[in-house]
């Protein structure tokens, strides 16, 4: 039997999408939209309003953040990085990290298992 998440992935691959236009900002909120989920990875779009963020946490998976609009302050192991549109950064597995929106920003998060 075919895993249904793989079928979803096949549909997404067949439909080119403008990533920044695929998710909208909401005042005072963090918006997320999962666009791909397979047994080996997830890809999620996020839109952060100014002043929003994700508190420090760690995950057992490597993650790649690609900023697709604005800029983000990303803290990994207590080191702050300013990641701007069209830049990316790796958040290694099991390392504490957090995100802050000093300005509105959108990102594409790819997490691998």
N, C-alpha and C positions, 0 to 999 in steps of 0.2 A: 504494500500500500504506500502511496506517495505521501510524504509529509505535507500537510496543507500550507505550512509556511513557505515551503519551496515554491508552490504554485503562486503564492502572493509575490514572491521575489521575481518569478518569471514575468508576471504582469507589470511590475514596476520597471523592470529592465526594458520592456517593450514600449514604455511611454516616457520619452524625454521630458524632464521637468526643470524649470528654472527654480533652483533651491531657495533663493531669497524670497521669491514670490509665493512659494508653497506654504509659508507660515506667516501669520500676522502678529504684530505687537498688540498687547492688551495693557491698558493703563494699570500700573501697580501690580503686575503679574509676571510670572514665568509661564510661557506656553510651550508645550512639547507635542511633537507629532512623530510617532514611530512610523518609519517608512519602509523598513526592511527588518525582518526577524527570521533568522535561520538557526539551526543548531550550533553554528560556529560563530555567529556575529549578530549584532544589532546595529542599525543605523537610525538615528533619531535627530530630527530638526528641533532646535530650541530658539525661542525669541524671548529676550530678557528686557523688561522695561528698566529705565534708569532707577538705581537704588536696589534692584533685586539681585539675587544671587543664589548660590548653593553653598550651604555651610560645609565646613571641612568634613571629609569622609574619605574612605579608601574602598577600593573594590579589588577582587581577586583577578581582575582582567585588565589587560592593557587597553588604553583608550586613545584615540586620535581626535583632537579638536581642530576643526577648520572653521575659522571665522569668515562668515559670508556676508556680513554687514556690520558696520561700526567697529568697535574694538572692545576687548575684554581684558580685565585683570584676572589672571589665573595664577593661583598660588599653589606651588608644588613643593613639599618638604620645607615649608615656611619661606620659600623664595618666590617673590612676586615677579611675574612676567606680564608685559603689556603686549597682547597679541592683536594685531590689526587685521582689517579686511584683507582677504587673500593670503593670510599667513596661517600656519598650523603649528601645533605643539603636541607632543606625546605626553600623556599622563601614565607613567609606568604602574603596573599592577602592584598592589600592596603599599603604595606610597600615598600619604595623606595629601589631599588636594581640595581646593575650594575655588569658586568663581564669583566675581563681583562685576556688576554693571555700573561703572562710573558714568557711562553713556549707554544708550540703548545699543544692543547688539544681538545678532543672530549667529548661530553656530550649527554645524553639522557634527554630530558625535558618532564616531564609529568605535564600537567596543567589540573586541575579539575574545573568543574563549579558547 
